[in-house]
Amino acid sequence: MFKKFAASLSVLFMLAAILAACGGNNNDGKNASTPASSSKTPAASKGASGEKVTLKIIHWINEPVNKYYEEFNKKFTERYPNITVDYQVVPSDATYDQLQMTRINANDTDLLAIKSGFAPIPQDWAAGAQDPLWKQWIDTGLIADLSGEEWVKNYNATDVQNSTTYNGKVYGINMGKVAFTGLFYNKKIFADNNLKVPTTWDEFKNVVDTLKVAGVAPLGFAGKDVWPYNLAVQGLSATVIKDQGEFIKGLWTGGTKFTDPQAIEVLEKAQYLLQNSIDGVMGIDYGSLPGLFASGKVAMVADGTWNAPTIKSLDAGLEFGYFPIPGSSDAAMNANLAGKYDMSWMVLEKAKNKDAALKWLAMQAEPDNYAAFAKASGFLPTQNVQVDDPFINEISPYLSNFKLAWDQLFINRENAGEHVSGSSVHAEFLAPAGPVKTPQELAELSQKEWDAAK
C-alpha cells in the first residue's frame, strides 16, 4: 500500500548524503545485518558496436520478479552487447527507501522501481496534505518524461493514465496491478449447495444464509492482522459509494461526511461480514488464511489476487474462483474489481545512461516479454496480453473497468484520530470485533476526529 513518508524531502536528502558519504556508491543499501544482493550480466564483449556502458537499476527483493529480470537482463545484453546491466536489490523495508534517496541524490542510478503507481494524486482542495515522494521528485526535475516514447502505447491507455500520469505527462511505467476487493470462493462448496456467484447484495446474503444452513462457515478473514479484513471493507466501499473520489473531496470541502447514509451503509454491511464469519475470526493471522480456505473449512475468504498462487500451491486440485464483493443492489456497480497499481519503473532525468534505460524499458514493453513478466510476477497485466494463467484469464472480465480502491484515493489529514488514521475505513472497531456497537456510533466518532484534525 501506498505509504506516506513523514520526513520532509530535505531531511531525506540529508540522510542520503550521509549514507553516500559513509558507504560509497558501490555499497549502497548494504549493512551488516542485511547485505544487499546484486545480479550482474556478463561484461560487454570487446569489439561490440557502440560505447560500452553500465546500466544501473535498483529494485527491492521480490524473488519471482528478481528471477525474471535475471533472465531478461541476459536477453537484453545479447541484443545490446555494449551494455552491462547492474541490477541491485535490497530488502523492501527502509533499506530500499534509503537506497532510493542515496542513488537519486548522487545521480547514481538510471532506472529505479517504486512500490506503486502515483496514488493518491495530490489535490488543490486537500490543503496541508503531505506530498508523496514521487511528486517531489517530479516537481524538482529529477524524473524523466516518457510521454513521447512510442513503446508506452503498448500499455493500456487507461492504466497508463491511472497509474503513472501526472500533470498530463507520463513519468513512469507501471508493470501490473493487483485487485483486493473480492472474495476467493470454493467452487465445489458452491456447486454442492447449488450456489452461483452473487452479483447483488441480496444474492450475496442468500449465499451466506444457504451456507449457514448447510453447516458451512461462509466467510473467513485474517482478523488478527486487521488490514486483510479491511480489504473486504474497501470492496464494499467500491460498490456502495458511487464516486469515491468525489466523496473524499467532499470530506475536505464539507460536501460529504462520514455520517452520510452511503458511508454508514458501508459500515453496516462490514458489520454483517463480521457477524457471519468463521468462529474466532479476529484470531486468524494472514499466514494461516490460505490454508484455512484450501482445507475447505470456510467457503469464501477476503484476500488480494496476489495470493492465488499460494492457495494453488496448497492443493493443486482445488477449484476456486474470485469475484467482487457485491455491496450494491445494482449489479452494474458490482461488476468490476478495485485495487492498486503495483511496481512502476522510473528513469532519472539526468541519468548517465538514459538511452540505455529507455532501450531496456522498450524491450520490456514488447508483448512477449511483458506477458512473461506478468506470468512470473502474478500481477494483473497492464497490457492487453494473454497470460498463461487460468486464474488471471478467468477474472479478466472483472478488470475491464478497473477501479482504484479507497486507500489509493483517500487523502488524510495530518494527526487524524485512530478511527480515521492511515488510509482505511476502520470497520474493525465495530462489534463483534471491536468496542463500538453500532455503525452510526463509529461514523460519528470518525467525523468528530476528522473535524478535529482540520
C-alpha positions in Angstrom: 0.0 0.0 0.0 1.0 3.3 -0.7 3.0 4.8 2.1 3.4 8.4 3.0 6.7 9.4 4.5 6.6 11.7 7.5 10.1 13.1 6.9 10.5 16.1 4.6 12.4 15.8 1.4 15.2 17.9 2.6 15.7 15.7 5.6 15.7 12.6 3.4 18.3 14.2 1.1 20.5 14.9 4.1 20.2 11.3 5.1 21.0 10.2 1.6 24.1 12.4 1.6 25.3 10.9 4.9 24.7 7.4 3.6 26.5 8.1 0.4 29.5 9.5 2.4 29.6 6.6 4.7 29.0 3.7 2.4 30.2 4.8 -1.0 28.3 4.2 -4.2 29.4 0.6 -4.6 27.8 -0.5 -1.4 24.5 1.4 -1.4 21.9 -0.3 0.8 24.3 -2.7 2.4 24.6 -3.2 6.1 26.0 -5.8 8.5 22.7 -7.5 9.2 21.0 -7.5 5.8 23.5 -7.4 2.9 22.4 -6.3 -0.5 22.4 -8.8 -3.3 23.4 -7.9 -6.8 22.9 -9.7 -10.1 25.1 -8.6 -13.0 25.1 -9.8 -16.5 28.5 -10.6 -18.2 30.5 -7.6 -19.3 30.2 -6.5 -22.9 32.5 -8.3 -25.3 35.3 -6.4 -27.0 34.6 -5.2 -30.5 30.8 -4.7 -29.9 29.4 -1.7 -31.6 28.5 1.3 -29.5 30.1 2.8 -26.4 30.4 0.4 -23.5 28.1 1.5 -20.7 26.8 0.0 -17.4 23.0 0.4 -16.9 22.3 0.7 -13.2 18.9 -0.5 -11.9 17.7 -0.7 -8.3 14.8 -2.7 -7.0 13.7 -4.5 -3.8 13.8 -8.2 -3.0 10.9 -9.9 -4.7 12.0 -13.4 -5.6 9.8 -14.2 -8.6 10.3 -10.7 -10.1 14.1 -10.7 -9.5 14.4 -14.2 -11.0 12.5 -13.0 -14.1 14.8 -10.0 -14.5 17.9 -12.1 -14.2 16.8 -13.9 -17.4 15.5 -10.8 -19.1 18.8 -9.0 -18.5 20.7 -11.8 -20.2 18.5 -11.4 -23.2 18.9 -7.7 -23.1 22.7 -7.8 -23.2 22.5 -10.4 -26.0 20.6 -7.7 -28.0 22.8 -4.9 -26.8 26.3 -6.4 -26.1 27.8 -3.0 -25.4 25.5 -2.6 -22.3 26.2 -4.3 -19.0 23.3 -4.4 -16.6 23.9 -3.8 -12.9 20.7 -4.9 -11.2 20.9 -4.4 -7.5 18.2 -5.5 -5.0 17.9 -4.9 -1.2 15.2 -5.6 1.3 11.9 -3.8 0.7 11.9 -2.1 4.1 13.6 1.2 5.0 16.8 -0.2 3.4 15.3 0.3 -0.1 13.9 3.8 0.8 17.4 4.8 1.9 18.9 3.3 -1.3 16.5 5.2 -3.5 17.4 8.5 -1.8 21.1 7.8 -1.9 21.1 7.0 -5.6 18.8 9.8 -6.6 20.8 12.4 -4.6 24.1 11.1 -6.2 22.5 10.6 -9.7 23.9 7.1 -9.4 21.2 5.0 -11.0 19.5 5.1 -14.3 16.3 3.1 -13.5 14.5 2.7 -10.2 11.4 0.9 -9.1 8.7 2.4 -6.9 6.2 0.3 -4.9 3.1 1.7 -6.5 1.6 3.9 -9.1 1.0 7.6 -8.5 -1.7 7.4 -5.8 -3.2 9.2 -4.2 -2.7 12.1 -6.6 -2.3 15.4 -4.5 -5.2 17.8 -5.0 -5.6 21.5 -4.5 -8.6 21.0 -2.3 -6.5 18.9 0.2 -4.6 21.9 1.6 -1.9 20.8 4.1 -1.7 17.2 2.9 1.9 16.0 2.5 3.2 15.5 -1.0 4.4 11.9 -1.8 8.0 11.4 -2.7 7.3 10.6 -6.3 5.7 14.1 -6.7 8.5 15.8 -5.0 11.0 14.1 -7.4 9.0 15.0 -10.4 8.4 18.6 -9.3 12.2 19.1 -8.8 13.0 17.8 -12.2 14.6 14.5 -11.2 12.4 12.2 -13.2 12.3 11.8 -17.0 9.1 12.4 -19.0 8.3 9.3 -21.0 5.3 10.6 -22.8 6.9 10.7 -26.2 8.3 7.1 -26.2 6.5 5.0 -28.8 6.5 1.8 -26.7 4.4 3.5 -24.0 1.5 2.8 -26.3 1.9 -1.0 -25.7 0.4 -0.4 -22.3 -3.4 0.1 -21.9 -4.1 3.8 -22.1 -6.5 3.7 -19.1 -3.9 2.0 -17.0 -1.2 4.5 -18.0 -3.5 7.4 -17.2 -4.5 6.0 -13.8 -1.1 4.7 -12.7 1.8 6.9 -13.7 0.5 10.1 -15.3 0.9 13.4 -13.5 0.0 16.8 -14.9 -0.8 15.3 -18.2 2.7 13.6 -18.7 3.8 10.0 -18.2 6.6 9.8 -15.7 6.8 6.1 -15.2 5.7 2.7 -16.5 3.5 0.5 -14.3 4.2 -3.2 -14.5 1.0 -4.5 -13.2 -2.0 -4.1 -10.9 -3.5 -6.2 -8.1 -7.1 -6.4 -7.1 -8.1 -6.9 -3.5 -11.8 -6.0 -3.2 -13.1 -9.5 -3.9 -13.6 -12.9 -2.3 -12.0 -16.2 -3.1 -14.6 -18.9 -3.2 -14.6 -22.7 -3.2 -16.3 -23.8 -6.4 -17.0 -27.3 -5.1 -18.8 -26.0 -1.9 -20.8 -23.6 -4.1 -21.7 -26.5 -6.5 -22.6 -28.8 -3.7 -25.1 -26.2 -2.4 -26.4 -25.2 -5.8 -25.0 -21.7 -5.4 -23.9 -19.2 -8.1 -21.6 -16.3 -7.9 -23.7 -13.4 -6.4 -24.0 -10.2 -8.4 -26.1 -8.2 -5.8 -26.1 -7.8 -2.1 -29.4 -9.7 -1.7 -27.9 -12.6 -3.7 -24.8 -12.5 -1.5 -26.9 -12.7 1.6 -28.7 -15.7 0.2 -25.4 -17.4 -0.4 -24.4 -16.7 3.2 -27.7 -18.0 4.6 -27.6 -21.1 2.5 -24.1 -22.0 3.6 -25.0 -21.4 7.3 -28.0 -23.8 6.9 -25.7 -26.4 5.4 -23.3 -26.0 8.3 -20.5 -24.4 6.3 -18.7 -21.3 7.6 -19.5 -18.7 5.0 -16.7 -16.1 5.4 -13.1 -16.0 6.6 -10.9 -13.0 7.3 -7.4 -12.6 8.7 -8.7 -10.5 11.5 -5.7 -10.7 13.7 -3.7 -8.6 11.2 -6.7 -6.2 10.7 -5.7 -5.0 7.2 -6.9 -8.1 5.4 -10.3 -7.6 6.8 -10.2 -4.0 5.6 -9.7 -5.3 2.1 -13.3 -6.6 2.2 -14.5 -3.3 3.6 -12.8 -1.5 0.7 -14.7 -3.9 -1.6 -18.0 -2.7 0.0 -16.9 1.0 -0.4 -16.1 0.5 -4.1 -19.5 -0.9 -4.8 -21.7 1.2 -2.4 -20.2 4.7 -2.8 -21.0 5.7 -6.4 -18.0 8.1 -6.7 -15.4 7.5 -4.0 -13.2 10.3 -5.4 -16.0 12.9 -5.1 -16.9 11.6 -1.6 -13.3 12.1 -0.4 -13.2 15.5 -1.9 -16.4 16.3 -0.1 -14.9 15.3 3.2 -12.3 18.1 2.7 -14.7 20.7 1.3 -17.6 20.0 3.6 -19.9 18.5 0.9 -19.9 15.0 2.5 -19.4 13.5 5.9 -18.6 10.1 7.4 -22.1 10.1 8.8 -23.7 10.3 5.3 -26.1 7.4 4.5 -23.8 5.7 2.0 -20.8 5.8 4.4 -23.0 4.2 7.1 -24.2 1.6 4.7 -20.6 0.5 4.1 -20.2 0.1 7.9 -23.5 -1.8 8.3 -22.5 -4.3 5.6 -19.0 -4.5 7.0 -20.5 -5.5 10.4 -22.6 -8.1 8.6 -19.5 -9.7 7.2 -18.1 -10.0 10.7 -21.3 -11.4 12.1 -21.3 -14.1 9.5 -17.6 -15.1 9.6 -15.9 -18.2 11.0 -15.6 -18.6 14.7 -12.5 -16.9 16.2 -12.1 -14.7 13.1 -10.1 -12.0 14.9 -7.5 -14.5 16.0 -6.7 -15.7 12.5 -3.4 -14.4 11.1 -2.8 -13.7 7.5 -0.4 -16.6 7.0 -3.0 -19.1 8.1 -5.8 -17.8 5.9 -4.8 -19.7 2.6 -4.6 -23.0 4.5 -7.9 -22.4 6.1 -9.5 -21.9 2.7 -7.7 -24.6 0.9 -8.8 -27.2 3.5 -12.4 -26.4 2.9 -13.1 -25.1 6.4 -14.6 -21.9 5.0 -16.4 -21.2 1.7 -15.1 -17.6 1.0 -12.2 -15.6 2.2 -11.2 -11.9 1.7 -7.8 -11.5 0.1 -5.9 -10.0 -2.8 -5.5 -11.7 -6.1 -1.8 -11.9 -5.4 -2.4 -14.9 -3.1 -3.9 -17.1 -5.8 -0.5 -18.9 -6.4 -0.2 -19.6 -2.6 -3.7 -21.1 -2.5 -3.0 -23.2 -5.6 0.3 -24.5 -4.1 -1.5 -25.8 -1.0 -3.8 -28.0 -3.1 -3.2 -28.3 -6.9 -6.6 -29.9 -7.3 -8.6 -27.2 -5.5 -11.1 -25.5 -7.8 -11.6 -21.9 -6.7 -12.5 -18.5 -8.2 -12.7 -14.9 -7.3 -15.5 -12.3 -7.5 -16.1 -8.7 -6.5 -17.9 -8.2 -3.2 -21.3 -7.2 -4.4 -22.1 -4.5 -1.9 -24.7 -2.8 -4.0 -28.3 -3.8 -5.0 -27.3 -2.6 -8.5 -25.4 -5.4 -10.3 -23.7 -2.9 -12.6 -22.0 -1.3 -9.5 -20.6 -4.7 -8.6 -19.3 -5.7 -12.0 -15.6 -4.7 -11.6 -12.8 -5.2 -9.2 -10.8 -2.5 -7.5 -7.3 -2.4 -6.2 -4.0 -0.7 -6.7 -1.2 -0.4 -9.3 1.9 -2.1 -8.0 5.5 -1.8 -9.1 6.4 1.0 -11.5 9.7 1.9 -13.3 11.0 5.5 -13.4 14.0 6.9 -15.3 16.2 9.6 -13.8 16.1 12.8 -16.0 19.9 13.2 -15.7 20.7 9.5 -15.8 24.2 8.9 -17.1 22.9 6.1 -19.3 19.4 7.4 -20.0 19.5 6.0 -23.6 20.3 2.5 -22.3 17.5 2.8 -19.7 15.0 3.7 -22.4 16.1 0.7 -24.6 15.7 -1.6 -21.6 12.1 -0.3 -21.0 11.3 -0.5 -24.7 12.4 -4.2 -24.8 10.4 -4.9 -21.6 7.3 -3.4 -23.3 7.4 -5.9 -26.1 4.2 -8.0 -25.7 6.0 -11.4 -25.4 8.4 -10.1 -22.8 5.7 -8.3 -20.9 3.5 -11.4 -20.9 6.4 -13.4 -19.4 6.8 -10.8 -16.7 3.1 -10.8 -15.9 3.1 -14.6 -15.5 6.2 -14.6 -13.4 5.1 -11.8 -11.1 1.5 -12.7 -10.7 0.4 -9.1 -11.4 -2.7 -8.4 -13.3 -1.5 -7.2 -16.7 -1.5 -3.5 -17.8 -1.0 -4.6 -21.4 -3.7 -6.4 -23.4 -1.9 -9.7 -23.4 -2.9 -13.3 -22.8 -1.1 -14.7 -19.8 -0.6 -18.4 -19.3 -2.6 -18.4 -16.1 -6.2 -19.7 -15.9 -7.0 -17.7 -12.8 -6.0 -14.4 -14.3 -7.8 -15.1 -17.5 -11.0 -16.2 -15.6 -11.2 -12.9 -13.7 -10.3 -10.7 -16.7 -14.0 -9.7 -17.2 -13.9 -8.0 -13.8 -10.9 -5.9 -14.9 -12.5 -4.2 -17.9 -13.1 -1.1 -15.8 -10.6 -1.4 -13.1 -11.1 0.9 -10.2 -8.7 2.4 -7.7 -9.6 1.3 -4.2 -10.4 3.6 -1.3 -6.9 3.5 0.1 -5.5 4.6 -3.3 -7.8 7.7 -3.4 -8.1 8.8 0.2 -6.0 11.8 1.2 -5.9 12.1 5.0 -5.4 15.0 7.3 -2.4 15.2 9.5 -2.9 14.0 13.1 -6.3 12.4 12.4 -7.6 10.2 15.2 -7.4 6.4 15.3 -10.8 5.9 13.8 -9.8 7.7 10.6 -6.0 7.3 10.7 -4.0 5.9 7.8 -5.9 5.1 4.6 -8.5 2.6 5.6 -12.1 2.6 6.7 -11.7 1.3 10.2 -14.7 -1.1 10.5 -12.6 -3.3 12.8 -13.7 -1.1 15.7 -17.3 -2.5 15.2 -18.7 -5.3 17.3 -18.2 -8.2 17.5 -14.5 -7.4 16.6 -14.2 -4.1 18.5 -15.8 -2.0 21.2 -18.1 0.2 19.0 -21.6 -1.3 19.0 -23.2 0.4 16.0 -22.2 1.8 12.6 -23.8 5.2 13.5 -21.6 5.5 16.6 -18.4 4.7 14.6 -19.4 7.2 11.9 -19.9 9.9 14.5 -16.5 9.2 16.1 -14.8 9.3 12.7 -16.4 12.6 11.7 -15.5 14.1 15.1 -11.9 13.1 14.7 -11.8 14.3 11.1 -13.1 17.7 12.1 -10.7 18.0 15.0 -7.7 17.4 12.6 -8.8 20.2 10.3 
